[in-house]
Amino acid sequence: MKILLLGKNGQVGQALQRTLAPLGELVALDRNPHSAGLCGDLGQPEALAATIRQLRPDVIVNAAAYTAVDKAEGEPEQARLINAHAPEVLAREAEALGAWLIHYSTDYVFNGSGSEPWQETDATAPLNIYGQTKLEGELRVQAASTRHLIFRTSWVYAAHGSNFAKTMLKLAQERERLTVINDQWGAPTGAELIASVTAAAIQKVMAVDNAKQDTNQEVIQDVLAGIYHLVAAGETNWHAYASHVISQAKALRPDMPWAVKEIVPVPSTAFVTAAQRPHNSRLNTHKLQAAFGIRLPDWQQGVDSMLSEILMKKHT
């Protein structure tokens, strides 16, 4: 099996390199020029298409995206090129090869109303340009490809790269008082979890492909293609998330110069941003767990693992 991974240097991309490598031949690209002339830049869709035709992968995993939520408000066409047009090109090329396309989307496709976890079949209504372009990407992938898995996720973090938890660790050593939003709810989801679920899903769909193609198996294959919600179990808000991160960090490394004494909860209105954020980013994962036989761990488990990796590595 040949796998083409795009966005190899992102938080999810780096984790995917580890989980996908054992599955077969892995070609991992980023947007930088490749020595062999291969293109992994979603901003150059035609060159990307040529690379896919040259490599002829069995699976394309797209971990690249335009993710600057506030910046997207001022450059919607660039966000649309990367989040909508490029995924459509990937889907068309995958369909022509009979390949599977794995694509990642976001809770931002919903309007964030209510308090119930969103299901895959719920009506979408994004609040900002980023969410609109990601939703457009979903629709284009579904229209162009019959073999696709679209994983919607939220609040992604990893031990490397920038994320909310690492920002809180930094600020906790610089300020005595932190103010953190407490009216936006979701589930922090680790890049490692996303990568491990992706690998398991690829193994399952490829096993179906490799089995004898009788009628029943064709039905199974059709059922597996589609959109899935992929987040850690449980829920929290940004204030409670920050409190957990700092509490765990202090317990792991009491010797570090922690300055923070107070973490104050505030509403979203306390921070002015270019893009509006959803208040309810909870995602229902029952479909994913049933289809692939996966049990998702509580969000605290992955966060604690990340904190241990970051803080104890500094200690050695």
N, C-alpha and C positions, 0 to 999 in steps of 0.2 A: 504494500500500500504506500502510495506517495502522497504526502500531505504538504500543502503550501500554506504557510502561516504569514499573515501580514500584520504589521504592528508589533514586531518582536521585542522592541525595547520598552514598551509600556508596562504598567503594573501587571495587567493580565497577560500580555505577550510574553514577558519573562517567565511567568509561572507556566504558561502553555508550552514553552520550549522544553521544560522538564517533564511534563506529563505526556506530551505527544511524541517525543523522541523514541520511546520504547515501542511505539505502535507501528513503525515502518520508516521509510525514508522521509526525513523532514527537511524541507527547504524553508528557512526562516528569513524574511526580508523586512526592512524598514524603509522609510522614505528616502534614505540616502542612496546615492548611486552604488550599484553593485559591480564588483570587478568583472563578472561574467556578462555584464550588460543587462541583467534582469532588473525589472522595475517593481518596487513595492510601494510606490507613492500613489495614494488615492487621489491626489491632485492631478495625476496624469493618467486618466482612465484608459486612453487608447494604448499607451505604452504598457499599462497594466494588463490589458487584454492580450497584447502580443506575448507577454511573459507567460500568461496562463496557457496560451496555445503552444508555446514552446515546451513548457514543463509537462503539460497534460496530467495534472494531479488527479487523484481519486477523491480527495477532500480539500476544500479551500476553507481556511479558518480566518475570518476577518476580525482581528482584534484592534484594528486601527479606526480612529474616528476623530471628528472635530468635537472636542469636549469643553472648550472655553465658553461656558454658559453665558456669561455677561458680554464677552467680546462678540459673540455671535449676533447680538442685537444690532451691532454696527456693521457687520459684514455677512449678511444672510446668504448671499450668493456663494461665498466660499464655504460656508457651513453646509449649504445644499449640495454643492459639488462633491464634498467628501462624505457627507452622511446619507445622501439620497442617490445622486447620479452614479457615483463609483460603485456602491453596492448593487445597483441595477446591472452594471457592466459585469460585475463578478457573477451575478446570478445568471445572466445570459450565457456567459462563457462556461459556467458549471453545467448548465442545461445541455449545451452543445456537446459536452464531453460525457454526459451521464454521471457527473460528479456531484457529491454532496457539498452544500455551502453552509457553513456555521457562521452566524452573524449575531452580534450583540446589540441589544437595544436598552431601553431605560424606562424607569417608572415615570419619567417626565412626559410620556405620551398621554398620561391622564391629567385631569384638572385638579387633583388633590382634595376633592370634597369628601365629606363624610369621615367615618372612622373604620369602616370595614376594609379588609384587605382586598385589593383589586384582583379580579379574575381575568383570564386571557380574553374572555368574550365580552367584557364590559366595554361600554362606549368610550372612545378616546376623545380627548379635547385638550391638547397641550396648551400651556400658558405662555410659552416663550418660543423664540426662534429655534433654539437647540432642540426642544421637544418636537416642534413641528417638522424639522428636517429629519430627525430620527424616525418619526412616524412615517414620513414619506419614504424613507429608506425601507422600512418594513413592508409597506404596500408594494413598492417596486420589486423587492425580492420575491414576495409571494406571487406577483403577477408573472415574473420571468422564469421562475424555477419551481419545479415540482419536488425536488429533493433539497429541502432547506430545513434547518433548525435555527430558530431565532430565539435567543435567550435574553429576556428582559431582566436587568439587575439594578441594584441601587447601592449608593453609599460605599463605593468600592475602595479598598485599602490594600496595602502591602507593606512589607518591611522596607522596601526601597521606593524611591519616588516621593512625590508630595501627596499628602492627604490630610484630612481633618485631625486625626489622632496625633500625627507627628507635629502638626501646628500647635496643638494643645500642649504637648510635651515641651515644646520650645517656649511658649508663652508662660507656662507654669514656672519656668526658671527665671523669667524676666519681670513678671508682674505679681503684685500681691492680690489684685482683684481682677477676675475675668468675668465678662458678661457673655452668656451663650443662650442662643434661641431655644425655647422650650415648647414651641407650638408646631413644629414640623416633626412628623413621626415616620420611622422606617426601620430598616434592619441593616446595620453595617455588615458588609459582605466581603470576605477576603478573596483576593485574586487566586490564592491557592485552591479555595473551594470551587470557584468558577472553573478553574483549569481542570481539576480532578473530575468534576461532573461532565465537562466537555469531553474528556477522554473516554469516560464510561459510555457516554451517549454515542460517540463515534464508533466505539467497539460494537455496540448493539446494532446500530443501523447497518454497519458493514457486515455483521454476521448474518443479518437478514438478506443482504444483497448476495452473499456468497452461498447461501442455502439454495436448495432446489426451488425454482420459481414456480410453485404451484399457486392456485387461486388464493388459498388462505394466506400465504405469505405475502402476496401482493397486497392484500387488504391490510395486513400488519404494517407494511411499509408505508401505505398511504396514511395510516393513523399516526405513525411516528413523526412524519413531517409536520411542521407547524411552529407555532409560537408557544414558548414556555416561560414561566416566571421562575427565576433562579436567584434566591436570596437566602441568607441564613435564617434559622428559626428564631421566633420571638420578635419583639419590637421594642423600640426605645425612641427618645427624642435627642436632639443634639446636646442639650444640657445634661441629661442623664448619661449620655455617651461620654461626654467630656469628664464628668465626675467619676465614672468608672475607670477611664483611662488614667486619670491623675492618681486616683486611689491605688490602683494596681501598680502604677509606676513607683509611687512612694514606698509601697511594700517591697517591691523588687530591689529598689536602689535607694534606701534611706540615706545613703551617704551623699547623694547628689544635692546640689544647691537649690532645693525647691523654694521658691519665693511665694508661691500662691497660698493665700489664706482663705479666700472667699471665691466661690463660683456662683455668680448671680444669674438666675433665670430671667430672660426677657422675651417679649414677643418679637415676631419677625419684623414688625414695624420699627423696631429699634435700629435696624440696619437698612440703609437705602442701597438697593442694587439695581443694575440696569435691567436684569431679567427677573420676572416674578417666579418664585419657587412654590411648588405644591406643598400644602400642609399635610396631606395624607399620602405617603409613599409606601404604605404597606402593600405587599404583594402576596397573593395566595399561591402556594406552591404545590397544591394537591395534585394537579395534572402532571407535573414533572416527576414527583415521587412515585406516582402510580405507573407512569409509562416506562420509567427506566429503573424501577426498583431501588430508588435512592432515598436514604434518610439524611436529612439536612441537620447539622448540629446547631445548637444555640449560638447566637451571635457572639456571646461573651467568650466562647471557647477559642474562636479564631483570633479575636482581638487580643486575648491574653497571650496566645502563642506569638503573635506579632510583637507585642511589647517585650516579651522575654527575648526574642531574637534581636531586637534593637538594643535594648538596655544591657543585656548580659554580654553581648558582643563587645560593647564599649568597655565592659568591666574586665575583660580578659586581656 
